[in-house]
Amino acid sequence: MIDAAGLRVMRAIADEGSFTAAALSLGYSQPAISQMVRRLEARTGTTLVERIGRSVRLTEAGAVLARHAGPVLSALDAAEEEVAAIAGLRSGRVRLMAFPSASATLVPKALAKVKAEHPGVSISFSEAEPRESLAALRAGECDLAVAFVYEGTDLGRGEEDLDAFVTTPLLDDEVLLAVPRDHELAKAKHVDMGALKDETWIAGCPRCRGHLLQLASTADYVPDIAYETEDYVAVMGLIAEGLGVAVIPDLILKTVHHEDVAALPITPASRRHIVAVTTPDLQRVPAVKATLDALVASAQASTAKQTRARTKASR
């Protein structure tokens, strides 16, 4: 009912004492001021200004509006400045969630890029597997999630309705076989999954365990899973002691090393797709978009580095 322009007029009239002086202070014409006062009186249903000759005087109702105009307009000005700062990336907040191996590789470079280019943007980060991060995104508890999906499965795996999400591809992560360094297959160029049916297996997160079952199923056997842990340092330790083998994405092997473990490709080749997930509305928020762009840049740098390493190794 009462707009900011009307409040500015009432305050100007109170300060200047006439329509003409109020018009000059606001940069309006005198008829425009008169029209705005009439419109405000129509909206409030009462007289706001008493005209006395060439001067004017605020009525009791008009004085009330003029008195409240100061703090209201100050609050609006502050809100406009804060929104402008967010829109201009001078400030803003992003809540980011990512699964462990991404948090050790892709995320740090992305956070550093945002900090360097937009120091006023604040990013809070927490670690979570895709199931938890997608649930948090749907619940409004995070703005951007880095998740993964294995080939042949969907991102939600039946756990989430993905219609409300927008996904941005980051990179494809090759899945490798990890075996003890003294294993008979350790020096092979690649290993067929069918040749591993008699192995003892170590499984990781629920999604990774499901992927192992899927790979073994295509080779017509059920893997003998003796150990399960989401701690890949523990996985590498178990493998190094000769207690089993595991399929591990390359991104994890970049962060978790063991001198007594060898990694080699499998056939048929398998990959997991790493994606950034948000909602259509959040994607338009400048700080979220800047973080998303930084994740894409980080993934591109990682892919380029991997390509250079493979080219060098093939020479």
Rosetta silent file (secondary structure, phi, psi, omega in degrees, C-alpha in Angstrom):
SEQUENCE: MIDAAGLRVMRAIADEGSFTAAALSLGYSQPAISQMVRRLEARTGTTLVERIGRSVRLTEAGAVLARHAGPVLSALDAAEEEVAAIAGLRSGRVRLMAFPSASATLVPKALAKVKAEHPGVSISFSEAEPRESLAALRAGECDLAVAFVYEGTDLGRGEEDLDAFVTTPLLDDEVLLAVPRDHELAKAKHVDMGALKDETWIAGCPRCRGHLLQLASTADYVPDIAYETEDYVAVMGLIAEGLGVAVIPDLILKTVHHEDVAALPITPASRRHIVAVTTPDLQRVPAVKATLDALVASAQASTAKQTRARTKASR
SCORE:     score description
SCORE:     0.000 S_00000001
   1 L     0.000  -50.682  179.939    0.000    0.000    0.000 S_00000001
   2 L  -102.877  118.836 -177.602    2.718    2.502    0.990 S_00000001
   3 L   -98.704  168.656 -177.520    5.692    2.484   -1.373 S_00000001
   4 H   -63.271  -37.834 -179.468    9.236    3.752   -0.906 S_00000001
   5 H   -62.289  -40.709  178.739    8.718    6.653   -3.344 S_00000001
   6 H   -64.494  -39.847  177.732    5.761    7.905   -1.317 S_00000001
   7 H   -65.133  -38.086  178.196    7.759    7.767    1.909 S_00000001
   8 H   -64.072  -38.119  178.518   10.588    9.732    0.317 S_00000001
   9 H   -65.560  -43.365 -178.765    8.105   12.432   -0.748 S_00000001
  10 H   -64.276  -40.175  178.940    6.599   12.687    2.739 S_00000001
  11 H   -67.265  -39.779  179.239   10.006   13.037    4.331 S_00000001
  12 H   -64.691  -40.369  178.160   11.054   15.684    1.778 S_00000001
  13 H   -63.808  -41.424  178.981    7.882   17.704    2.399 S_00000001
  14 H   -63.718  -38.691 -177.689    8.495   17.535    6.146 S_00000001
  15 H   -76.635  -37.910 -171.045   12.101   18.675    5.682 S_00000001
  16 H   -97.267  -25.701  175.545   11.522   21.361    3.023 S_00000001
  17 L    86.105   -1.426  177.745    8.115   22.745    3.968 S_00000001
  18 L  -156.046  160.433  177.113    6.630   23.018    0.455 S_00000001
  19 H   -64.749  -41.818 -176.794    5.907   20.947   -2.654 S_00000001
  20 H   -62.581  -47.358 -179.654    8.237   23.099   -4.748 S_00000001
  21 H   -67.539  -36.905  177.723   11.205   22.727   -2.399 S_00000001
  22 H   -64.191  -40.027  178.995   10.502   18.998   -1.970 S_00000001
  23 H   -62.728  -43.039  179.604   10.433   18.600   -5.762 S_00000001
  24 H   -63.441  -41.117 -177.823   13.793   20.357   -6.100 S_00000001
  25 H   -68.191  -29.959 -178.089   15.402   18.192   -3.417 S_00000001
  26 H   -97.089  -11.176 -178.523   14.193   14.977   -5.031 S_00000001
  27 L    80.881   22.239  177.843   14.691   16.034   -8.647 S_00000001
  28 L  -104.215  170.157  170.124   10.974   15.786   -9.485 S_00000001
  29 L   -84.999  158.815  179.464    8.590   18.344  -10.930 S_00000001
  30 H   -62.988  -42.226  176.762    6.146   20.067   -8.591 S_00000001
  31 H   -60.428  -34.475  179.246    3.104   18.490  -10.339 S_00000001
  32 H   -64.997  -39.116  177.670    4.703   15.063   -9.917 S_00000001
  33 H   -63.278  -45.210  179.380    5.013   15.642   -6.167 S_00000001
  34 H   -59.816  -42.097 -179.712    1.379   16.712   -5.967 S_00000001
  35 H   -65.520  -40.608 -179.912    0.302   13.605   -7.882 S_00000001
  36 H   -66.205  -37.664  177.562    2.333   11.293   -5.647 S_00000001
  37 H   -64.944  -44.663  179.313    0.798   12.852   -2.526 S_00000001
  38 H   -61.277  -42.300  179.240   -2.734   12.403   -3.931 S_00000001
  39 H   -63.446  -40.488  179.195   -1.993    8.769   -4.786 S_00000001
  40 H   -68.176  -37.345  176.722   -0.638    8.130   -1.285 S_00000001
  41 H   -64.858  -36.977  178.100   -3.670    9.784    0.293 S_00000001
  42 H   -66.447  -37.324 -178.963   -5.916    7.554   -1.811 S_00000001
  43 H   -72.229  -37.172 -178.791   -4.043    4.501   -0.685 S_00000001
  44 H   -86.240  -17.320  179.022   -4.078    5.413    3.001 S_00000001
  45 L    74.319   24.997  179.409   -7.640    6.728    2.937 S_00000001
  46 L  -153.566  162.571  178.013   -6.818    9.937    4.781 S_00000001
  47 L   -77.833  133.448 -177.529   -5.448   13.444    4.243 S_00000001
  48 L  -110.297  -25.526 -176.636   -1.701   13.644    4.647 S_00000001
  49 E  -131.515  132.384  176.284   -0.920   17.252    3.709 S_00000001
  50 E  -104.170  121.846 -178.129   -2.755   20.434    4.618 S_00000001
  51 E   -90.508  124.771 -179.675   -2.291   23.224    2.072 S_00000001
  52 E  -126.915   97.287 -176.920   -2.045   26.725    3.554 S_00000001
  53 L    63.117 -127.130  178.939   -1.566   29.333    0.825 S_00000001
  54 L   -90.198   -4.453  178.737    1.740   28.571   -0.888 S_00000001
  55 E  -106.760  168.048  179.112    2.991   26.497    1.998 S_00000001
  56 E  -132.589  158.956  178.614    1.954   23.070    3.222 S_00000001
  57 E  -141.154  135.890  179.526    1.798   21.379    6.590 S_00000001
  58 E   -71.920  137.668  171.859    1.663   17.676    7.362 S_00000001
  59 L   -74.222  178.534  178.698   -1.417   16.337    9.074 S_00000001
  60 H   -59.231  -42.260  178.996   -1.044   13.984   12.013 S_00000001
  61 H   -65.771  -40.712  178.738   -1.139   10.997    9.634 S_00000001
  62 H   -63.033  -39.650  179.109    1.351   12.670    7.319 S_00000001
  63 H   -64.633  -35.629  177.420    3.686   13.347   10.236 S_00000001
  64 H   -62.196  -45.939  179.143    3.513    9.663   11.214 S_00000001
  65 H   -63.138  -42.549 -179.797    4.600    8.608    7.711 S_00000001
  66 H   -63.532  -37.229 -179.483    7.396   11.195    7.670 S_00000001
  67 H   -67.333  -39.503 -179.519    8.642    9.999   11.073 S_00000001
  68 H   -81.210  -15.177 -175.993    8.756    6.335    9.990 S_00000001
  69 H   -60.856  -40.848 -176.380   10.209    7.160    6.586 S_00000001
  70 H   -55.499  -62.002 -178.761   13.770    7.562    7.915 S_00000001
  71 H   -64.421  -34.577 -179.900   14.361    4.079    9.386 S_00000001
  72 H   -66.056  -46.885 -179.444   12.302    2.354    6.681 S_00000001
  73 H   -67.257  -35.135  176.574   14.197    4.011    3.842 S_00000001
  74 H   -63.168  -41.803  178.385   17.519    3.381    5.577 S_00000001
  75 H   -64.688  -41.052  178.399   16.650   -0.300    5.852 S_00000001
  76 H   -64.510  -42.355  178.687   15.643   -0.417    2.179 S_00000001
  77 H   -61.544  -41.571  178.967   18.872    1.322    1.153 S_00000001
  78 H   -64.870  -40.820  178.879   20.881   -1.164    3.204 S_00000001
  79 H   -64.171  -43.208  179.136   18.981   -4.083    1.660 S_00000001
  80 H   -61.511  -41.685  179.885   19.545   -2.728   -1.854 S_00000001
  81 H   -66.701  -39.266 -179.820   23.264   -2.341   -1.190 S_00000001
  82 H   -67.295  -42.389  177.990   23.535   -5.852    0.250 S_00000001
  83 H   -64.851  -40.961  178.091   21.680   -7.376   -2.700 S_00000001
  84 H   -61.740  -37.071  178.372   23.840   -5.360   -5.113 S_00000001
  85 H   -65.777  -40.258  178.496   26.931   -6.693   -3.338 S_00000001
  86 H   -67.057  -46.152 -179.671   25.690  -10.271   -3.731 S_00000001
  87 H   -63.635  -32.861 -179.181   24.756   -9.724   -7.375 S_00000001
  88 L   -92.325    8.522  178.935   28.131   -8.127   -8.021 S_00000001
  89 L    61.381   23.572  171.189   30.033  -10.901   -6.197 S_00000001
  90 L   -81.652  -15.785  174.197   31.357   -8.454   -3.611 S_00000001
  91 L  -155.034  179.679 -179.032   29.708  -10.756   -1.084 S_00000001
  92 E   142.089  158.990 -178.407   27.649  -13.925   -0.989 S_00000001
  93 E  -131.861  136.815  177.104   27.482  -17.302    0.705 S_00000001
  94 E  -131.650  132.135  175.738   27.677  -20.793   -0.780 S_00000001
  95 E  -105.129  113.021 -174.014   27.189  -24.072    1.075 S_00000001
  96 E  -112.232  138.706  174.104   29.156  -26.781   -0.729 S_00000001
  97 E  -129.202  143.410 -179.565   29.189  -30.530   -0.125 S_00000001
  98 E  -151.256  154.018  178.572   31.427  -33.098   -1.854 S_00000001
  99 L   -75.994  160.532 -167.856   32.406  -36.742   -1.509 S_00000001
 100 H   -53.299  -49.315 -175.537   35.830  -37.485    0.053 S_00000001
 101 H   -69.147  -29.415  174.688   38.082  -37.997   -2.985 S_00000001
 102 H   -71.747  -35.264 -179.378   36.678  -34.870   -4.669 S_00000001
 103 H   -67.728  -19.393  179.943   37.175  -32.895   -1.464 S_00000001
 104 L   -96.596   -9.210 -174.628   40.875  -33.795   -1.579 S_00000001
 105 L  -126.963  -68.226 -175.142   41.392  -33.003   -5.270 S_00000001
 106 H   -72.489  -41.354 -172.165   38.844  -30.897   -7.166 S_00000001
 107 H   -65.279  -47.859 -177.003   37.432  -28.847   -4.304 S_00000001
 108 H   -56.117  -43.404  178.999   40.596  -27.202   -2.887 S_00000001
 109 H   -64.103  -39.119  179.737   41.596  -25.711   -6.260 S_00000001
 110 H   -66.056  -43.608  179.625   38.053  -24.469   -6.837 S_00000001
 111 H   -63.611  -39.703  179.160   37.857  -22.842   -3.389 S_00000001
 112 H   -64.977  -37.839  179.359   41.227  -21.177   -3.926 S_00000001
 113 H   -65.403  -44.483  178.915   40.079  -19.801   -7.295 S_00000001
 114 H   -64.401  -42.017 -179.946   36.894  -18.312   -5.825 S_00000001
 115 H   -62.357  -39.618 -179.184   38.812  -16.809   -2.919 S_00000001
 116 H   -70.435  -39.993 -174.800   41.335  -15.207   -5.262 S_00000001
 117 H   -89.293  -28.173 -177.489   38.781  -13.829   -7.710 S_00000001
 118 L  -137.985   73.146 -174.114   35.920  -13.014   -5.316 S_00000001
 119 L   -61.275  -19.017  179.263   37.343  -12.500   -1.802 S_00000001
 120 L   -81.680  -10.039 -179.310   33.985  -11.293   -0.484 S_00000001
 121 E   -85.225  130.469 -179.395   32.289  -14.618   -1.238 S_00000001
 122 E  -106.160  125.938  178.818   32.118  -17.033    1.708 S_00000001
 123 E  -117.943  121.369  172.434   32.018  -20.781    1.032 S_00000001
 124 E   -97.840  141.860 -174.088   31.282  -23.277    3.770 S_00000001
 125 E  -131.008  138.404  172.871   32.251  -26.867    2.982 S_00000001
 126 E  -141.446  154.190 -174.560   31.329  -30.246    4.396 S_00000001
 127 E   -97.453  135.788  178.917   32.072  -33.784    3.231 S_00000001
 128 L  -161.896  145.809  173.219   29.312  -36.219    2.285 S_00000001
 129 L   -70.133  160.928 -174.831   28.677  -39.132   -0.027 S_00000001
 130 H   -51.665  -40.799 -178.089   26.247  -38.468   -2.923 S_00000001
 131 H   -58.549  -45.234 -178.077   23.205  -39.863   -1.145 S_00000001
 132 H   -72.079  -40.232 -176.780   23.642  -37.450    1.790 S_00000001
 133 H   -69.784  -37.137  178.523   24.632  -34.415   -0.297 S_00000001
 134 H   -68.909  -37.276  176.001   21.699  -34.784   -2.703 S_00000001
 135 H   -64.468  -39.342  178.332   19.307  -35.151    0.223 S_00000001
 136 H   -66.288  -38.310  178.031   20.802  -31.993    1.769 S_00000001
 137 H   -63.682  -43.677  179.238   20.402  -30.134   -1.533 S_00000001
 138 H   -65.749  -34.681 -178.275   16.756  -31.125   -1.740 S_00000001
 139 L   -81.302   -2.711 -178.984   16.181  -30.099    1.884 S_00000001
 140 L    80.383   17.893 -177.855   17.737  -26.684    1.286 S_00000001
 141 L   -95.430   -5.951  171.923   20.709  -27.450    3.533 S_00000001
 142 L  -148.477  163.392 -176.607   23.318  -26.949    0.810 S_00000001
 143 L  -106.421  -24.397 -173.983   23.549  -24.991   -2.445 S_00000001
 144 E  -151.327  130.270 -178.867   25.936  -27.089   -4.502 S_00000001
 145 E  -124.174  136.784  171.694   26.900  -30.766   -4.315 S_00000001
 146 E  -101.241  118.518 -174.765   29.747  -32.630   -6.001 S_00000001
 147 E  -131.527  176.937  177.973   28.565  -36.194   -6.572 S_00000001
 148 E  -142.056  157.031  176.422   29.384  -39.189   -8.739 S_00000001
 149 E  -142.856  135.766  178.255   27.565  -41.896  -10.629 S_00000001
 150 E   -81.042  152.533  178.255   28.976  -45.083  -12.120 S_00000001
 151 L   -55.424  137.837  177.562   28.340  -45.972  -15.745 S_00000001
 152 L    88.281   -0.156  177.586   25.085  -47.799  -16.194 S_00000001
 153 L  -128.908  164.211  178.502   23.404  -46.300  -13.117 S_00000001
 154 L   -97.869  158.347 -175.630   21.521  -43.085  -12.442 S_00000001
 155 L   -58.610  -40.883 -177.126   22.707  -40.339  -10.136 S_00000001
 156 L   -78.316  -22.333 -177.512   19.848  -40.793   -7.680 S_00000001
 157 L    50.526   35.858  178.942   20.030  -44.610   -7.669 S_00000001
 158 L    77.660    0.843 -176.276   16.342  -44.570   -6.803 S_00000001
 159 L   -93.888  -26.412 -175.371   17.018  -42.520   -3.679 S_00000001
 160 L  -134.366  143.504  170.103   16.255  -39.034   -5.023 S_00000001
 161 L   -81.048  116.087 -171.683   13.880  -37.494   -7.523 S_00000001
 162 H   -91.499    1.008 -176.561   16.301  -35.669   -9.825 S_00000001
 163 H   -59.645  -29.489 -177.008   13.758  -33.562  -11.732 S_00000001
 164 H   -87.259   -0.293 -175.332   14.478  -30.552   -9.515 S_00000001
 165 L  -106.194  154.686  172.114   18.255  -30.767  -10.006 S_00000001
 166 E  -120.276  128.443 -178.902   20.627  -29.467  -12.666 S_00000001
 167 E  -111.043  140.965  176.755   23.862  -31.409  -13.216 S_00000001
 168 E  -120.076  118.211  179.353   27.090  -30.106  -14.708 S_00000001
 169 E   -62.098  137.353  176.295   29.657  -32.716  -15.868 S_00000001
 170 E  -109.022  -58.897  176.177   33.094  -32.253  -14.291 S_00000001
 171 E  -161.928  163.667  173.965   35.177  -35.251  -15.330 S_00000001
 172 E  -101.623  128.172 -173.187   35.169  -38.984  -16.038 S_00000001
 173 E  -111.107  114.646 -177.772   37.134  -40.968  -13.478 S_00000001
 174 E   -69.750  138.659  176.919   38.568  -44.321  -14.582 S_00000001
 175 E   -94.734  128.718 -176.731   38.070  -47.261  -12.247 S_00000001
 176 E  -118.109  160.261  175.251   41.218  -49.359  -11.719 S_00000001
 177 E   -93.185  127.734  177.242   42.017  -52.686  -10.113 S_00000001
 178 E  -107.774  125.833 -177.110   44.241  -52.441   -7.022 S_00000001
 179 E  -134.277  161.222  174.418   46.231  -55.549   -6.116 S_00000001
 180 E   -58.868  147.802 -177.048   49.211  -56.359   -3.870 S_00000001
 181 L   -59.450  -29.238 -179.399   52.529  -55.448   -5.492 S_00000001
 182 L   -95.652   11.632  178.302   53.570  -59.133   -5.467 S_00000001
 183 L   -68.487  147.340 -177.714   50.271  -60.344   -6.996 S_00000001
 184 L   -62.470  -20.921  179.945   50.666  -62.380  -10.174 S_00000001
 185 L   -97.296   -0.267 -170.818   48.625  -59.804  -12.087 S_00000001
 186 L   -59.985  -27.843 -177.427   50.439  -56.748  -10.735 S_00000001
 187 L  -103.610    9.223  178.574   52.508  -56.231  -13.895 S_00000001
 188 L   -71.238  152.012  178.056   49.736  -56.931  -16.391 S_00000001
 189 L   -73.151  -31.974  174.561   48.776  -54.160  -18.823 S_00000001
 190 L  -162.470  162.717 -176.785   45.130  -54.758  -18.024 S_00000001
 191 E  -130.311  132.246  175.385   42.976  -57.420  -16.351 S_00000001
 192 E   -77.361  135.827 -179.268   39.689  -58.906  -17.485 S_00000001
 193 H   -59.764  -29.839  179.754   37.082  -58.909  -14.713 S_00000001
 194 H   -64.621  -22.151 -178.625   36.287  -62.503  -15.571 S_00000001
 195 H   -83.069    1.837 -173.931   39.783  -63.536  -14.445 S_00000001
 196 H  -112.375   13.434 -173.600   39.096  -62.292  -10.920 S_00000001
 197 L   -67.135  -20.931 -179.544   36.224  -64.525   -9.873 S_00000001
 198 L   -95.978    3.590 -178.806   38.375  -66.452   -7.373 S_00000001
 199 L   -79.383  153.581  169.527   39.761  -63.326   -5.686 S_00000001
 200 E   -89.402  135.186 -171.077   38.850  -62.106   -2.235 S_00000001
 201 E  -112.671  151.753  173.027   37.414  -58.591   -2.496 S_00000001
 202 E  -117.410  125.682 -176.651   37.457  -55.428   -0.429 S_00000001
 203 E  -108.601  150.757 -179.339   34.456  -53.131   -0.959 S_00000001
 204 L  -101.296 -131.230 -177.224   34.146  -49.405   -0.288 S_00000001
 205 L   -64.071  164.425 -179.018   31.120  -47.133    0.070 S_00000001
 206 H   -53.716  -41.689  178.402   27.631  -48.520   -0.688 S_00000001
 207 H   -63.758  -40.864  179.986   27.691  -46.996   -4.195 S_00000001
 208 H   -69.334  -37.208  177.330   31.146  -48.487   -4.823 S_00000001
 209 H   -63.833  -42.786  177.687   30.066  -51.856   -3.485 S_00000001
 210 H   -61.729  -36.585  178.348   27.086  -51.812   -5.849 S_00000001
 211 H   -66.672  -41.563  176.981   29.421  -51.016   -8.727 S_00000001
 212 H   -59.676  -44.573  179.296   31.660  -53.966   -7.845 S_00000001
 213 H   -61.606  -38.696  179.374   28.640  -56.272   -7.820 S_00000001
 214 H   -65.670  -44.035  179.090   27.593  -54.912  -11.204 S_00000001
 215 H   -61.927  -44.203 -179.889   31.055  -55.465  -12.716 S_00000001
 216 H   -66.579  -36.056 -179.254   31.218  -59.018  -11.384 S_00000001
 217 H   -62.464  -37.751  178.563   27.687  -59.732  -12.586 S_00000001
 218 H   -66.287  -21.251  177.861   28.678  -58.885  -16.160 S_00000001
 219 L   -99.325   10.775  174.222   31.407  -61.535  -15.793 S_00000001
 220 L    66.153   41.854  171.578   28.872  -64.069  -14.445 S_00000001
 221 L  -152.136  163.802  176.711   30.017  -64.395  -10.842 S_00000001
 222 L  -106.109  122.283 -175.924   29.326  -63.021   -7.384 S_00000001
 223 L   -68.467  144.531  176.146   32.422  -61.505   -5.783 S_00000001
 224 E   -85.289   95.012 -177.507   33.616  -62.860   -2.453 S_00000001
 225 E   -90.990  108.535 -177.536   33.541  -59.653   -0.392 S_00000001
 226 E   -96.280  -25.807 -175.829   35.406  -60.299    2.831 S_00000001
 227 E  -135.641  141.980  177.179   36.010  -56.709    3.974 S_00000001
 228 E  -134.797  125.859  176.086   34.019  -53.489    3.711 S_00000001
 229 L  -157.315  143.622  176.490   35.264  -50.038    4.649 S_00000001
 230 L   -90.291   -2.986  178.797   34.788  -46.497    3.336 S_00000001
 231 L   -89.856  106.113 -175.184   38.284  -45.579    4.557 S_00000001
 232 H   -74.586  -16.701  170.010   40.504  -46.001    1.511 S_00000001
 233 H   -65.190  -41.786  176.539   43.659  -45.761    3.598 S_00000001
 234 H   -66.145  -39.743  178.544   42.399  -48.932    5.295 S_00000001
 235 H   -57.998  -47.194 -179.631   41.535  -50.444    1.902 S_00000001
 236 H   -64.068  -35.795  177.366   45.090  -49.880    0.693 S_00000001
 237 H   -65.378  -41.409  178.604   46.463  -51.366    3.894 S_00000001
 238 H   -64.670  -42.368  179.028   44.368  -54.500    3.496 S_00000001
 239 H   -63.870  -45.059 -177.838   45.455  -54.885   -0.124 S_00000001
 240 H   -59.058  -31.582  179.622   49.126  -54.353    0.760 S_00000001
 241 L   -84.946    4.510  176.779   48.918  -57.195    3.285 S_00000001
 242 L    77.783   21.330 -176.370   47.574  -59.540    0.617 S_00000001
 243 L   -88.966   -6.740  179.580   44.100  -59.795    2.145 S_00000001
 244 L   167.120  179.407  176.691   42.210  -58.966   -1.031 S_00000001
 245 E  -123.091  168.180 -178.616   41.859  -56.837   -4.144 S_00000001
 246 E  -153.223  154.491  169.099   39.593  -53.883   -4.908 S_00000001
 247 E   -98.654  126.484 -173.015   38.332  -51.701   -7.730 S_00000001
 248 E  -133.866  129.118  176.578   39.211  -48.096   -6.903 S_00000001
 249 E   -60.828  146.811 -175.984   38.553  -44.909   -8.896 S_00000001
 250 H   -60.845  -33.255 -179.219   41.670  -43.147  -10.134 S_00000001
 251 H   -61.643  -34.238  177.517   40.794  -39.944   -8.253 S_00000001
 252 H   -70.705  -41.039 -179.190   41.121  -41.840   -4.971 S_00000001
 253 H   -66.213  -19.911  176.366   44.444  -43.346   -6.022 S_00000001
 254 L   -72.496  -22.344 -176.441   45.727  -39.818   -6.618 S_00000001
 255 L  -110.106  -20.521 -178.331   45.285  -39.044   -2.927 S_00000001
 256 L  -122.480  110.671 -177.208   45.881  -42.428   -1.263 S_00000001
 257 L  -116.722  151.932  172.308   49.141  -44.181   -2.130 S_00000001
 258 L  -149.039  127.130 -175.499   50.822  -47.334   -0.889 S_00000001
 259 L   -64.739  -19.565 -178.633   54.157  -48.579   -2.179 S_00000001
 260 L   -99.740   16.196  179.138   53.024  -52.191   -1.871 S_00000001
 261 E  -123.473  133.964  176.653   49.898  -51.733   -4.003 S_00000001
 262 E  -112.323  144.954  179.478   49.751  -51.749   -7.814 S_00000001
 263 E  -121.914  136.228 -178.265   46.884  -50.324   -9.885 S_00000001
 264 E  -146.693  155.788 -177.781   46.013  -51.408  -13.416 S_00000001
 265 E   -66.661  156.088  175.989   43.156  -51.000  -15.912 S_00000001
 266 E  -115.878  156.239  173.061   40.305  -53.478  -16.129 S_00000001
 267 E  -125.721  136.525   -3.714   38.373  -54.759  -19.134 S_00000001
 268 L   -65.563  148.285 -178.817   35.726  -53.964  -19.955 S_00000001
 269 L   -61.118  148.726 -179.410   36.770  -50.435  -18.954 S_00000001
 270 L  -137.252  145.542  179.951   34.680  -48.751  -16.314 S_00000001
 271 E  -139.708  159.268  167.936   34.329  -45.139  -15.230 S_00000001
 272 E  -117.622  142.268 -178.876   32.413  -43.038  -12.823 S_00000001
 273 E   -95.756  123.745  178.794   31.054  -39.664  -13.891 S_00000001
 274 E   -98.496  128.818 -174.307   31.735  -36.820  -11.468 S_00000001
 275 E  -134.665  156.230  169.823   29.181  -34.011  -11.598 S_00000001
 276 E  -102.297  135.554 -174.203   28.244  -30.827   -9.794 S_00000001
 277 E  -124.484  133.575  174.019   24.584  -30.698   -8.791 S_00000001
 278 E  -149.907 -165.582  176.865   22.402  -27.727   -7.881 S_00000001
 279 L  -110.980  159.676 -179.973   18.902  -26.417   -8.656 S_00000001
 280 H   -56.413  -39.156 -179.425   17.884  -24.173  -11.592 S_00000001
 281 H   -70.261  -44.834 -179.642   17.213  -21.231   -9.257 S_00000001
 282 H   -65.542  -30.072 -179.666   20.449  -21.584   -7.292 S_00000001
 283 H   -61.858  -24.268 -179.609   22.408  -21.881  -10.523 S_00000001
 284 L   -88.397   -7.677  177.091   21.468  -18.247  -11.261 S_00000001
 285 L   -73.456  124.708 -173.156   22.805  -16.987   -7.913 S_00000001
 286 H   -52.961  -44.417 -177.745   26.118  -15.260   -8.752 S_00000001
 287 H   -66.697  -38.524  177.229   28.146  -16.781   -5.900 S_00000001
 288 H   -66.332  -43.316  179.188   26.876  -20.306   -6.676 S_00000001
 289 H   -62.277  -40.345  179.001   27.573  -19.797  -10.394 S_00000001
 290 H   -64.276  -39.593  178.534   31.114  -18.578   -9.608 S_00000001
 291 H   -67.843  -40.890  177.343   31.759  -21.666   -7.447 S_00000001
 292 H   -61.573  -44.824  178.519   30.349  -23.950  -10.140 S_00000001
 293 H   -61.997  -37.679  179.444   32.592  -22.329  -12.761 S_00000001
 294 H   -67.178  -36.648  176.659   35.584  -22.784  -10.444 S_00000001
 295 H   -65.555  -41.134  177.628   34.793  -26.495  -10.046 S_00000001
 296 H   -61.962  -44.415  179.144   34.612  -26.876  -13.826 S_00000001
 297 H   -63.168  -40.229  178.460   37.983  -25.120  -14.191 S_00000001
 298 H   -63.511  -42.132  178.982   39.503  -27.343  -11.497 S_00000001
 299 H   -65.580  -39.947  178.911   38.217  -30.474  -13.251 S_00000001
 300 H   -63.879  -40.484  177.998   39.571  -29.286  -16.607 S_00000001
 301 H   -64.024  -40.252  179.531   42.994  -28.670  -15.050 S_00000001
 302 H   -65.231  -41.967  179.350   42.944  -32.148  -13.498 S_00000001
 303 H   -64.918  -42.104  179.331   42.011  -33.759  -16.819 S_00000001
 304 H   -63.425  -40.792  178.825   44.738  -31.841  -18.659 S_00000001
 305 H   -63.930  -41.246  179.606   47.324  -32.904  -16.075 S_00000001
 306 H   -65.555  -39.675  179.069   46.244  -36.522  -16.378 S_00000001
 307 H   -63.478  -42.530  178.122   46.457  -36.364  -20.173 S_00000001
 308 H   -62.883  -40.096 -179.732   49.997  -34.962  -20.002 S_00000001
 309 H   -64.968  -41.613  179.752   51.029  -37.701  -17.564 S_00000001
 310 H   -67.628  -38.876  178.994   49.665  -40.446  -19.813 S_00000001
 311 H   -63.046  -42.794  179.391   51.337  -38.948  -22.878 S_00000001
 312 H   -64.575  -40.440 -177.961   54.666  -38.819  -21.031 S_00000001
 313 H   -68.832  -27.984 -177.209   54.280  -42.407  -19.786 S_00000001
 314 H   -81.042  -11.588 -178.389   53.566  -43.701  -23.306 S_00000001
 315 L   -77.405    0.000    0.000   56.797  -42.281  -24.740 S_00000001
